[in-house]
Amino acid sequence: MMRKLKKYTPTKFKAENSIYDKDAADYAVMFIESLCHTKGTWAGKPFELIDWQEQIIRDVFGILKPNGYRQFNTAYVEIAKKQGKSGLAAAVALLLCCGDGEERAEVYGCAADRQQAAIVFDVAADMVRMCPALNKRVKILASQKRLIYLPTNSFYQVLSAEAYSKHGFNIHGVVFDELHTQPNRKLFDVMTKGSGDARMQPLYFLITTAGTDTHSICYETHQKAKDILEGRKVDSTFYPVIYGADESDDWTSPAVWKKANPSLGITVGIDKVEAACESAKQNPAEENAFRQLRLNQWVKQAVRWMPMEKWDRCSFAVNPDELQGRICYGGLDLSSTTDITAFVLVFPPMDEEDKYIILPYFWIPKETLDLRVRRDHVPYDVWEKQGFLKTTEGNVVHYGFIEKFIEELGEKFNIREIAFDRWGAVQMVQNLEGMGFTVVPFGQGFKDMSPPTKELMKLTLEERIAHGGHPVLRWNMDNIFIRTDPAGNIKADKEKSTEKIDGAIATIMALDRAIRCGNDNAASVYDERGLLLFRRLICSIYSAKYSALEISHKTERQAVVSVHSLAVARQGKW
């Protein structure tokens, strides 16, 4: 029984200033539905769109910008096998080539190899042969895998990752079939980066089942689609559709099968899925294949580590003014000069009832801000206006600015230690030491990172941290992927964490120092260094202005630096 779209509601990703043009959508639907199915029991019957297919076609072809061109230029459709992907891809290719009113339109069908690419082409060629109106207007060059629509001199050409030309594309449309099988990103980059600039509304139609390679172009695009679907990113040109089971879903449940198979009972019988599930239960080796192909799960993927609903429960208010003078520990992740730099303070609890308080700071080069917003589709500009992100002048992060900022923080808070990645900027570390800070190197391997990373999770689950709902830190936390070694140690995986995690790394380092050293007020950092005599000397130097009891942490540090400088100037001769 065919399931039709009863009432169309435009996608939530429709931009505010875009309009839904019913005529444009009706035309696209009508064009496709005038084609015929080409295979199996459906062969020769009209290509009636199933409800989920019609939703996609109306959204992609019917939602237009104020200038009348399509809002979406990339559609990413990820869905289990046997759902009618190839038929939909072939229909879209023909619509772009023959029905879009574009003179000399260049439409390409892309796949991993020639055999795969031929699948969608053969379906499209058969659709042409079975449609009288197209059959007399389209020339089929089967050996070249090329269709030419004579009235506009447009063509649909098959390309594979094995053989393609790198130049001269003027793309109106690209249909990528089974994107997850691409051996590398070369063909994808050639087809999508700038090749459609001369066209007013090029469309990249990407359709695939989940894959297994988490370092692939498909996984990168899958992550972007997920980020947009879950509100972590915004890109008005990108249309995401993912039908799949969640990691926590019961893969043996028919309800879960329906979720991942919107054409269940139409293009694929539930008995087929049931039989495949039974087989997978009997043979564990088949389970991953069932999950990937039938439930559209990235089976070998690392999963996001932090459960964000638990993190959000720790959004207890943080007031920096109430923390003045309190002992705290810093974590500094410099990354690269062109990237985000993060400095995070962690305040250990004063008593059993208190929480670990997190106070994060972030910097980004001012000149690259707009570029990053466009490139990464992350709202850095909004965060800057809201005060959650600071900018430094120029196109690289100005370390001097950050050093000055940390120095000023040292006047407000009792910063006992600053932990940093030992591969970080040596000069900055020396400068901070020169200001009187205790700076400790922090290894990024399993040995050093595992205990505080596990502790961060434990404290989050127990709601014993307070982070004030800082959006940049939240974004960082949500980006963390975890690596585990054979001994069960864990650490954030910077390779798999395709998005920024600098703030999370800085938090983990600072938390480690806060847990180890705590709130011990009995001894200052200077006592620990054997500087008791120094302190007495300083007290006598400053006695005209301050009593010993009045000397603040900052005043003491300044005096230490002053005395040190004097000693250097006199070459140690007192």
C-alpha positions in Angstrom: 0.0 0.0 0.0 1.5 3.3 -1.1 1.8 5.9 1.7 1.2 9.4 0.4 2.0 12.8 1.9 -1.3 14.0 3.4 -0.4 17.4 4.5 2.9 19.2 3.6 4.6 21.3 6.2 7.8 23.1 5.1 11.0 21.9 6.9 12.1 23.7 10.0 15.3 24.6 8.2 13.4 27.0 5.9 15.0 30.4 6.3 12.9 33.3 7.6 13.1 35.3 4.4 12.5 32.2 2.2 9.1 31.3 0.7 7.5 28.0 -0.1 6.5 28.2 -3.8 3.8 25.6 -4.2 3.9 25.8 -8.0 7.6 25.1 -8.1 7.2 22.1 -5.7 4.1 20.8 -7.6 6.1 21.0 -10.9 9.0 18.9 -9.4 6.6 16.3 -7.9 4.6 16.1 -11.2 7.8 15.7 -13.3 9.0 12.8 -11.1 5.6 11.2 -10.9 5.3 11.2 -14.7 8.3 8.8 -14.8 8.0 5.0 -14.3 9.6 2.4 -12.0 12.0 0.3 -13.9 12.6 -2.9 -11.8 10.9 -5.8 -10.1 7.2 -5.9 -9.3 6.9 -2.1 -9.7 8.3 -2.1 -13.2 6.3 0.0 -15.6 4.1 1.6 -12.9 4.1 5.3 -12.3 6.9 6.6 -10.0 4.6 7.6 -7.1 6.5 9.4 -4.4 6.3 7.9 -0.9 5.5 10.5 1.8 9.1 10.9 3.0 10.3 11.2 -0.7 7.7 13.9 -1.5 8.7 15.8 1.6 12.3 16.0 0.4 11.4 17.0 -3.1 9.0 19.7 -2.0 11.5 21.1 0.6 14.4 21.1 -1.9 12.7 22.3 -5.0 9.9 24.4 -3.5 11.6 26.5 -0.8 13.0 29.5 -2.6 15.0 32.6 -1.6 13.6 36.1 -2.1 15.5 36.2 -5.5 13.5 33.2 -6.7 16.3 30.7 -6.6 16.5 27.5 -4.4 17.5 28.0 -0.7 19.1 24.6 -0.4 22.1 23.8 -2.6 23.1 20.6 -0.8 20.7 17.8 0.2 22.1 15.0 2.4 19.8 12.0 2.6 21.1 9.1 4.7 18.8 6.1 4.8 18.9 2.3 5.1 19.1 0.1 2.0 16.2 -1.0 -0.1 14.2 2.2 0.6 14.1 3.5 -3.0 17.3 5.5 -3.0 18.5 4.7 -6.5 15.1 5.4 -8.0 14.9 8.8 -6.2 18.5 9.7 -7.2 17.8 8.9 -10.9 14.6 10.9 -10.9 16.3 13.9 -9.3 19.1 13.6 -11.9 16.6 13.7 -14.8 14.7 16.6 -13.2 17.9 18.6 -13.0 18.9 17.7 -16.5 15.6 17.8 -18.4 13.1 19.7 -16.3 14.9 22.5 -14.5 14.8 25.0 -17.4 18.6 25.4 -17.3 20.4 25.9 -20.7 23.3 23.6 -21.2 22.9 22.1 -17.7 25.7 19.8 -16.6 24.5 17.1 -14.3 26.8 14.5 -13.0 26.2 11.1 -11.3 29.0 10.2 -9.0 29.9 7.0 -7.3 33.0 5.1 -6.0 33.5 3.0 -9.1 32.1 2.8 -12.6 29.9 -0.2 -11.7 28.3 1.6 -8.8 27.9 4.8 -10.9 26.2 2.8 -13.6 23.4 1.6 -11.2 21.7 5.1 -11.0 22.5 5.8 -14.7 20.8 2.6 -15.9 17.7 3.4 -13.9 17.6 6.9 -15.3 18.1 5.6 -18.9 15.3 3.1 -18.4 13.1 5.9 -17.1 13.7 7.9 -20.2 12.9 4.9 -22.5 9.6 4.3 -20.6 8.5 7.9 -20.8 7.4 8.9 -24.4 7.9 12.6 -23.8 11.5 12.2 -22.7 12.3 9.4 -25.1 11.9 11.5 -28.1 13.9 14.4 -26.6 16.7 12.6 -25.0 19.7 10.9 -26.7 21.1 8.0 -24.7 24.8 7.2 -25.2 24.9 4.0 -23.2 28.6 3.2 -23.8 29.7 6.7 -22.5 27.1 6.6 -19.7 25.7 9.9 -20.9 22.2 11.3 -21.5 21.7 14.4 -23.6 18.5 16.5 -23.4 18.4 18.0 -26.8 16.0 21.0 -26.3 18.5 22.7 -24.0 21.6 20.7 -24.9 21.9 19.6 -21.3 23.5 16.4 -20.3 23.7 13.8 -17.4 27.1 12.2 -17.2 28.4 9.4 -15.0 31.7 9.9 -13.2 33.5 7.6 -10.8 36.3 8.1 -8.3 38.5 6.0 -10.5 38.3 8.2 -13.5 37.3 11.8 -13.7 38.7 15.0 -15.2 39.8 17.6 -12.7 39.0 20.7 -14.8 36.3 22.4 -16.8 33.2 21.5 -14.8 30.3 24.0 -14.8 27.9 22.1 -12.6 24.2 22.5 -12.3 23.6 19.3 -10.4 25.5 16.4 -8.8 23.9 13.2 -7.6 26.3 11.3 -5.3 25.1 7.7 -4.8 26.4 5.8 -1.8 28.7 8.6 -0.6 30.1 6.3 2.1 31.8 4.2 -0.6 34.0 7.1 -1.8 37.7 5.9 -1.3 38.8 9.5 -0.6 37.5 13.0 -0.8 39.1 14.0 -4.2 36.0 13.6 -6.4 33.7 15.2 -3.8 36.0 18.2 -3.4 36.3 18.7 -7.2 32.6 18.5 -7.7 31.5 20.6 -4.8 34.2 23.3 -4.3 33.5 26.1 -6.7 32.5 24.0 -9.8 28.9 25.4 -9.5 29.9 29.0 -9.0 28.8 30.0 -12.5 25.2 28.6 -11.9 22.5 30.4 -10.0 21.1 27.3 -8.2 23.4 24.3 -8.4 22.2 21.3 -6.4 24.4 18.7 -4.7 22.1 15.7 -4.0 24.0 13.3 -1.7 22.3 10.0 -0.9 23.8 7.2 1.1 23.6 4.4 3.6 25.7 4.7 6.8 29.3 3.6 6.4 32.1 2.4 8.7 35.0 4.8 8.1 34.8 7.7 10.5 37.6 9.5 8.7 35.7 9.7 5.4 34.1 12.6 3.6 30.8 10.8 4.1 31.2 10.7 7.9 32.3 14.4 7.9 29.1 15.3 6.0 27.0 13.0 8.3 28.4 14.8 11.3 27.5 18.2 9.8 24.0 16.9 9.1 23.7 15.7 12.7 25.0 19.0 14.0 22.4 20.9 12.0 19.6 18.5 12.9 20.5 18.9 16.6 20.9 22.6 16.5 24.7 22.7 17.1 25.3 24.3 13.7 23.4 26.6 11.3 23.7 26.4 7.5 20.7 27.7 5.6 22.0 26.1 2.3 22.3 22.6 3.7 19.3 20.2 3.9 19.8 17.3 6.3 17.8 14.0 6.3 18.9 11.1 8.4 16.6 8.0 8.9 18.5 5.8 11.3 18.4 4.1 14.7 20.2 5.7 17.7 23.1 4.0 19.4 21.0 3.2 22.4 18.0 1.7 20.4 17.2 -2.0 20.6 18.2 -3.2 17.2 15.9 -6.2 17.4 12.8 -4.1 17.9 10.3 -3.7 15.0 9.6 -0.2 16.2 13.2 0.7 15.7 13.2 -0.9 12.2 10.3 1.5 11.2 12.3 4.5 12.4 15.2 3.6 10.1 13.1 2.3 7.2 10.5 4.8 6.2 9.6 2.7 3.1 9.1 -0.5 5.3 6.1 -2.4 3.9 6.3 -0.6 0.6 9.7 -1.2 -1.1 10.9 -3.7 1.5 8.7 -6.2 3.3 9.0 -6.4 7.1 9.5 -10.2 6.7 12.8 -9.5 4.9 14.0 -7.3 7.8 12.8 -9.9 10.3 14.7 -12.7 8.6 17.9 -10.6 8.4 17.5 -9.8 12.1 17.0 -13.5 13.1 20.1 -14.3 11.1 22.1 -11.6 12.9 20.9 -12.9 16.2 22.2 -16.4 15.4 25.4 -15.1 13.9 27.0 -12.2 15.8 29.3 -11.5 12.9 26.2 -10.3 10.9 25.1 -7.9 13.6 27.2 -5.0 12.4 26.1 -5.5 8.8 22.4 -5.5 9.9 22.9 -2.4 12.0 24.7 -0.6 9.1 22.5 -1.6 6.2 19.1 -2.1 7.8 19.2 0.4 10.6 21.6 2.9 9.0 24.0 3.0 12.0 27.7 4.0 11.8 28.7 0.8 13.4 32.4 1.4 14.0 32.1 5.0 14.9 33.2 6.5 18.1 30.2 8.1 19.9 30.0 11.5 21.5 31.2 11.1 25.0 29.4 13.6 27.1 25.6 13.1 27.6 24.6 16.7 27.1 21.4 16.5 29.0 23.5 15.6 32.1 25.9 18.5 31.3 23.0 20.9 30.9 21.8 20.0 34.4 25.0 21.5 35.8 24.2 25.0 34.4 24.2 26.4 37.9 24.7 30.1 38.0 28.3 31.3 38.3 29.0 34.8 39.5 32.7 35.8 39.1 32.4 38.6 41.6 31.5 36.2 44.3 34.7 34.2 43.6 37.1 37.0 44.2 40.1 36.0 46.3 39.2 32.3 46.1 41.8 29.6 45.3 41.5 28.3 41.8 43.5 26.4 39.1 43.9 27.3 35.5 44.1 25.1 32.4 45.6 26.6 29.2 45.1 25.1 25.7 46.8 27.3 23.1 46.1 25.1 20.1 47.5 27.1 17.1 47.7 30.8 16.7 45.0 30.9 14.1 42.6 28.8 16.2 40.6 29.2 19.4 42.6 29.6 22.5 41.0 28.5 25.8 41.8 29.4 29.4 39.7 27.8 32.1 39.7 28.4 35.8 38.4 25.6 38.2 37.5 26.6 41.8 37.6 23.6 44.2 34.6 23.3 46.6 34.8 25.1 49.9 32.8 22.4 51.7 30.8 19.2 51.1 27.8 21.2 49.8 29.8 23.3 47.4 30.6 22.4 43.8 33.6 22.6 41.4 33.0 25.9 39.7 34.2 26.3 36.1 35.0 29.8 34.7 36.0 29.6 31.0 37.6 32.2 28.7 38.0 31.9 24.9 39.9 34.0 22.3 39.8 34.0 18.5 41.5 36.3 15.9 39.3 39.2 15.0 40.1 39.3 11.3 39.1 35.7 10.7 35.9 35.8 12.7 33.5 36.3 9.8 35.3 33.8 7.6 35.0 31.2 10.4 31.3 31.8 10.8 30.8 31.2 7.1 33.2 28.2 6.9 32.5 26.4 10.1 28.8 27.4 10.5 29.4 28.0 14.2 27.9 31.3 15.7 31.3 32.8 16.9 29.9 36.3 16.0 26.9 35.8 18.3 29.0 34.5 21.1 31.4 37.4 20.8 28.4 39.9 21.0 27.1 38.0 24.1 30.6 38.2 25.7 31.3 34.5 25.8 34.2 34.8 23.3 36.8 37.5 23.1 38.7 38.6 20.0 42.3 39.7 19.6 43.5 42.1 17.0 44.9 40.7 13.7 44.5 37.3 12.0 46.3 35.3 14.7 45.7 35.0 18.4 47.7 37.6 20.2 49.4 35.8 23.1 50.5 39.0 24.7 46.9 40.1 25.0 46.0 36.8 26.7 49.0 37.0 29.1 47.8 40.5 30.2 44.3 39.1 30.6 45.5 36.2 32.8 47.6 38.6 34.8 44.5 40.7 35.5 42.6 37.5 36.5 45.5 36.9 38.9 44.6 40.1 40.7 41.0 39.0 41.2 41.5 35.3 41.9 44.1 33.3 43.8 45.4 31.3 40.8 47.6 28.6 42.5 48.7 26.8 39.3 48.3 27.0 35.5 48.4 23.6 33.7 49.4 23.6 30.1 50.1 21.2 27.3 53.8 20.7 27.4 53.9 21.0 23.6 52.4 24.5 23.8 54.0 27.9 23.5 57.3 28.0 25.5 57.5 31.7 25.4 54.1 32.3 26.9 54.8 29.9 29.7 58.1 31.7 30.5 56.2 35.0 30.4 53.5 33.7 32.8 56.3 32.4 35.1 57.9 35.9 34.9 54.6 37.3 36.3 54.9 35.0 39.3 52.5 32.3 38.3 53.2 28.6 38.9 53.0 26.9 35.5 53.0 23.1 35.4 53.3 21.0 32.2 50.5 18.5 31.6 50.9 15.5 29.4 48.3 14.7 26.8 48.6 10.9 27.0 46.4 8.4 28.6 48.4 8.4 31.9 47.8 12.1 32.7 44.5 12.7 30.9 42.5 9.6 32.0 41.9 10.3 35.7 40.6 13.8 35.4 38.6 12.9 32.3 36.8 10.1 34.2 36.4 12.5 37.2 34.8 15.1 35.0 32.2 12.6 33.9 31.6 11.5 37.5 31.2 15.0 38.8 28.8 15.9 35.9 26.6 12.8 36.6 26.6 13.7 40.3 25.8 17.4 39.5 28.8 18.5 41.5 30.1 21.0 38.9 28.7 24.4 38.0 29.5 25.9 34.6 26.8 28.6 34.2 25.7 27.1 30.8 28.6 28.7 29.0 27.7 28.1 25.3 31.3 27.9 23.9 32.3 25.4 26.6 29.1 23.4 26.0 29.9 23.2 22.3 33.4 22.0 23.1 32.1 19.3 25.5 29.6 18.1 22.9 32.4 17.7 20.4 34.5 15.3 22.5 35.1 11.8 21.1 37.0 9.4 23.4 39.8 6.9 22.8 40.3 4.0 25.1 43.5 2.0 25.6 43.6 -1.7 26.4 43.9 -0.9 30.1 40.6 1.0 30.1 42.2 4.5 30.3 40.5 7.2 28.3 41.4 10.5 26.7 39.8 13.0 24.3 40.6 12.1 20.8 41.6 15.2 18.9 41.6 13.4 15.5 38.1 12.0 15.8 36.8 15.2 17.5 36.5 17.0 14.2 35.2 20.1 15.9 36.9 22.2 18.5 37.5 20.7 22.0 40.1 23.2 23.4 37.9 24.4 26.2 37.2 20.8 27.3 40.9 20.0 27.3 41.7 23.1 29.4 38.9 22.2 31.8 40.2 18.6 32.3 43.7 19.9 33.0 42.5 22.5 35.5 40.2 20.0 37.2 43.1 17.7 37.7 45.1 20.3 39.6 42.0 21.4 41.5 41.3 17.8 42.7 45.0 17.1 43.5 45.7 20.4 45.4 42.3 21.4 46.6 41.6 24.4 48.9 44.6 24.2 51.2 44.8 27.7 52.6 47.5 26.8 55.1 50.4 27.2 52.8 50.9 29.5 49.9 52.6 28.5 46.7 55.6 30.6 47.8 56.0 28.6 51.0 55.9 25.4 49.0 58.9 26.7 47.0 60.9 27.4 50.1 60.3 31.2 49.9 59.4 31.9 53.5 62.4 34.1 54.0 61.6 35.9 50.7 58.1 36.6 52.1 59.6 38.1 55.3 61.9 40.2 53.2 59.0 41.4 51.0 57.0 42.3 54.1 59.8 44.5 55.4 60.2 46.1 51.9 56.5 46.9 51.7 56.1 47.6 55.5 55.5 51.3 54.8 52.4 50.6 52.8 51.2 47.2 54.0 51.2 45.1 57.1 52.2 41.4 56.7 48.6 40.4 57.1 47.4 42.8 54.3 49.7 41.5 51.6 47.5 40.0 49.0 48.4 37.1 46.7 48.9 39.5 43.9 50.9 42.1 45.9 53.1 39.3 47.1 53.7 38.0 43.6 54.5 41.5 42.3 57.0 41.9 45.1 58.7 38.6 44.4 59.1 39.6 40.7 60.4 43.0 41.8 63.0 41.5 44.2 63.9 38.9 41.5 64.4 41.7 39.0 66.6 43.6 41.4 68.7 40.6 42.1 69.2 40.0 38.4 70.1 43.7 37.9 72.7 43.5 40.6 73.9 40.2 39.3 73.1 38.5 42.5 75.3 40.9 44.6 73.2 42.0 47.7 
